[in-house]
Amino acid sequence: MRRLEIPDPKALVSALLEASRASRESLLVHKLHCLFLLALGFSCRKVAAWFDKDPKTLQRWAHRYIGGGEEKLQSCRKGRRPGLDQAQLAKLAGELGGSPKAFGYPAERWSGRLLADHLERRYKISFSRRQCQRLLQRLTRGCGKIVARAGSEEAADGEDGGGL
């Protein structure tokens, strides 16, 4: 059989790395794949070079896997905790489309401070008032109306939505 040749291997590696960042599950599969290559006898340096990783990173993954299996390997995270995922943002956009009174708040309109309180109560997540003002502006696109993902608009009373 003739040896196959990939025309642009760097682009393939970039696509693979980008796909591995798409979700926690795909990142776990990527880590397991790297560990599988180590188990086949490839060196940490070689596998790390293939996937543009530091060899120490692969060593840490291997130690975590040895110490606790997939669960331990999946639990290792770095960086800032994620805020709201797409499903939560869509749900929040729907909530912001109505009056805050529907959620038991005395205010007539959504504000950064009120949204921060709402996120803490309903989503157990802490955002600063300024982050909430930006979120209101993003969800309302600066026009005072909540913009749904499909492009339809729902009315909203957002003082922070328009004039920052």
C-alpha positions as CSV (number, residue, x, y, z in Angstrom):
1,M,0.0,0.0,0.0
2,R,1.2,3.4,-0.9
3,R,1.9,5.9,1.9
4,L,-0.8,8.6,2.3
5,E,0.3,12.2,2.4
6,I,-1.8,14.9,3.9
7,P,-1.3,18.1,1.8
8,D,-1.4,20.6,4.8
9,P,-0.7,18.7,8.1
10,K,-0.5,21.9,10.1
11,A,-4.0,22.9,9.1
12,L,-5.2,19.5,10.1
13,V,-3.5,19.8,13.5
14,S,-5.0,23.3,14.0
15,A,-8.5,21.9,13.1
16,L,-8.0,19.1,15.6
17,L,-6.9,21.4,18.4
18,E,-9.8,23.8,17.7
19,A,-12.3,20.9,17.8
20,S,-10.8,19.7,21.0
21,R,-11.7,23.0,22.6
22,A,-15.3,22.9,21.5
23,S,-16.5,21.1,24.7
24,R,-15.4,19.4,27.8
25,E,-16.1,16.0,26.2
26,S,-14.0,16.7,23.2
27,L,-11.2,18.0,25.3
28,L,-11.3,14.8,27.4
29,V,-11.1,12.7,24.1
30,H,-8.1,14.8,23.0
31,K,-6.4,14.2,26.4
32,L,-7.1,10.5,26.2
33,H,-5.8,10.4,22.7
34,C,-2.6,11.9,23.8
35,L,-2.3,9.5,26.7
36,F,-3.0,6.6,24.3
37,L,-0.1,7.7,22.1
38,L,2.1,7.7,25.2
39,A,0.9,4.3,26.1
40,L,1.9,3.1,22.6
41,G,5.4,4.1,23.5
42,F,5.7,7.6,21.9
43,S,7.7,10.1,24.1
44,C,6.1,13.0,25.8
45,R,8.2,15.4,23.8
46,K,7.1,13.9,20.5
47,V,3.4,13.8,21.3
48,A,3.6,17.3,22.8
49,A,5.3,18.6,19.6
50,W,2.6,17.0,17.4
51,F,-0.2,18.7,19.3
52,D,1.6,22.0,20.2
53,K,1.6,21.2,23.9
54,D,4.2,21.4,26.6
55,P,5.6,18.0,27.5
56,K,4.9,18.9,31.2
57,T,1.2,19.2,30.3
58,L,1.2,15.7,29.0
59,Q,3.0,14.5,32.1
60,R,0.4,16.2,34.4
61,W,-2.4,14.6,32.3
62,A,-0.7,11.2,32.7
63,H,-0.3,11.6,36.5
64,R,-3.9,12.7,36.9
65,Y,-5.2,9.8,34.8
66,I,-3.0,7.3,36.8
67,G,-4.2,8.8,40.0
68,G,-7.9,8.9,39.3
69,G,-8.9,7.8,35.8
70,E,-11.0,9.8,33.4
71,E,-12.9,11.6,36.1
72,K,-9.7,13.1,37.5
73,L,-8.4,13.9,34.0
74,Q,-11.7,15.7,33.1
75,S,-11.8,17.7,36.4
76,C,-8.6,19.6,35.7
77,R,-9.4,23.1,34.5
78,K,-7.5,26.2,34.1
79,G,-8.6,29.8,33.6
80,R,-11.7,31.7,34.5
81,R,-14.9,29.9,35.3
82,P,-17.3,30.1,32.4
83,G,-20.1,32.6,32.8
84,L,-23.4,31.7,31.1
85,D,-23.5,29.1,28.4
86,Q,-25.6,29.6,25.2
87,A,-28.6,27.8,26.6
88,Q,-28.6,30.0,29.7
89,L,-28.1,33.2,27.7
90,A,-31.1,32.3,25.5
91,K,-33.2,31.6,28.7
92,L,-31.9,34.9,30.2
93,A,-32.8,36.8,27.0
94,G,-36.4,35.5,27.4
95,E,-36.5,36.5,31.0
96,L,-35.2,40.0,30.2
97,G,-38.0,40.3,27.6
98,G,-40.5,40.6,30.4
99,S,-40.8,42.9,33.4
100,P,-38.7,42.4,36.5
101,K,-42.0,42.4,38.4
102,A,-42.6,38.9,36.9
103,F,-39.8,37.7,39.1
104,G,-40.9,39.5,42.2
105,Y,-38.7,42.6,41.9
106,P,-40.3,46.0,42.6
107,A,-38.5,47.7,39.7
108,E,-40.2,48.6,36.4
109,R,-37.1,48.2,34.2
110,W,-34.0,46.0,34.2
111,S,-30.8,47.6,35.4
112,G,-27.2,46.4,35.9
113,R,-27.6,46.1,39.6
114,L,-31.0,44.3,39.3
115,L,-29.6,41.9,36.7
116,A,-26.7,41.1,39.0
117,D,-29.1,40.2,41.8
118,H,-31.2,38.2,39.3
119,L,-28.2,36.2,38.1
120,E,-27.1,35.5,41.7
121,R,-30.6,34.3,42.7
122,R,-31.6,32.3,39.6
123,Y,-28.3,31.1,38.1
124,K,-26.0,31.1,41.2
125,I,-23.4,33.2,39.4
126,S,-21.9,36.4,40.4
127,F,-21.4,39.2,37.9
128,S,-20.4,42.8,38.6
129,R,-22.9,45.6,37.9
130,R,-20.8,46.7,35.0
131,Q,-20.7,43.2,33.5
132,C,-24.4,43.1,33.8
133,Q,-24.7,46.5,32.1
134,R,-22.6,45.1,29.2
135,L,-24.7,41.9,29.1
136,L,-27.9,44.0,29.0
137,Q,-26.5,46.0,26.2
138,R,-25.4,42.9,24.3
139,L,-28.8,41.2,24.7
140,T,-30.7,44.3,23.7
141,R,-28.3,45.4,21.0
142,G,-28.5,48.9,22.3
143,C,-32.1,49.4,21.1
144,G,-34.1,48.7,24.3
145,K,-35.5,45.5,23.0
146,I,-34.3,41.9,23.7
147,V,-33.0,40.4,20.5
148,A,-33.8,36.7,20.3
149,R,-31.4,34.3,18.6
150,A,-33.6,33.7,15.7
151,G,-33.7,37.4,14.9
152,S,-37.2,38.1,16.3
153,E,-37.5,40.8,18.9
154,E,-39.3,40.9,22.2
155,A,-40.0,44.1,24.1
156,A,-38.0,44.9,27.1
157,D,-37.6,47.7,29.6
158,G,-33.8,47.9,29.9
159,E,-32.4,51.3,31.1
160,D,-28.9,49.8,30.8
161,G,-29.7,48.3,27.4
162,G,-29.4,51.4,25.4
163,G,-27.3,54.2,26.9
164,L,-24.0,53.2,28.3
